[in-house]
Amino acid sequence: MTLPYSPYQNGKQERFWATLEGRLMEMLAGVKELTLEFLNEATQAWVEMEYNRAVHRELGCSPVERFAKTRDVLRPSPSSEALRDAFRLQARRRQRQSDGTISLEGVRFEIPARYRHFRDVSVRYARWDLRRVDLVDPRQGTILAPLYPLDRQANADGQRLLFPLDTAGVPAGDGQDDAPPPGDQQQPAAELPPLLKRILAEYSATGMPPAYLPKNPPVDPPVDPPANPTANPTADQGDAS
């Protein structure tokens, strides 16, 4: 910072403007239609082709030659993704245990199921861009998982996740060969496990009544009375005569 109207405090910058006004502006003085696009193009060409290639009195060489001979101290420019991550803030939110969500700027985000046991979570996001929100470790700053907005319509669907049948290695049939052989249609009942057999035998040995009584016990069918063997056969014969 320099004081106003104090050019002696900023000699290098003032010297550049003096050269700019004495060289470039003088060459552009006769141009009638001077547009901003042409001015930018002319300034860039003048700096690269004349100003940086002129021999500097203090250096004894041109700025381009001095720059090429010195040690390389340049650093690679960060990517756009890295710059966006650098300007994000880190906040702490309380996870709602009923549905595993948090609120950020009025928008609810889902926490992955493997982090549902966290009571408080730390997230990193930008207020002006909620398209990328990350769950981070508050101690080391490591990104644990990306967070996505709550999909209410998908969460309201009560259908369970369906998995396709694994038919690998099973030959495809036309429907006729898929039916079981006639001899295999009726399989004998499987034998009871030994433990269940023992339990039933011990219960039967106690002589206790069954666990339940039928509501409507079966009614015995009526029995026809036997024929009377003492009947008088002569009476029938006399009636017949």
Protein Blocks (a to p, Z undefined) as FASTA:
>chain_A
ZZehilklmmmlmmmmmmmmmmmmmmmmmpmblcfklmmmmmmmmmmmmmmmpccfklop
afklmmmmmccfbdcdddfklmmmmmpccddddddfklopaceehiacdddfklmmpmbd
cddddfklckbccdddfklopafbdcddddfklmmpmbdcdddddfehiacdehlmmpcc
fklmpccdddddfklmmmmmmmmmnopacfbdcfbdcddddddddddfkbcfklmmmmmZ
Z
